Amino acid sequence: VVSDREPGKLIVSWPVTSFKGTLTIVFTDHRIALNLAAPKGARWHLHLVTANSAELPFVNISEEEVSAMFQGVPYRLSVLKGSCAQTGDTFSLAPENGSLLLDL
């Protein structure tokens, strides 16, 4: 379900099929908030998977930030709630208490 009823927000509610739960993603101009409503003990994370031959823009990946350079323009993703871990050439995002908060 996608909703844009709240000004400045796009809200996506995604049902989880592997267990009873819902992943809610709220997009604003500068942030993305993810929250999983699920049974106690449910674990999840986001992992970026790319083609083996993909040229990736990442310059630095730390627990709190991913920085990149694309066509000479720098950009970053800051993890305000949760954590980030480098996994090979890409990264994974792990929630804190079922939630991730990303600053763009």
Secondary structure, 3 states (H helix, E strand, C coil): CEECCCCCCEEEEEEECCCCEEEEEEECCCEEEEEEECCCCCCCCEECCCCCCCCCCEEEECCCEEEEEECCEEEEEEEEECEEEEECCEEEEECECCEEEEEC
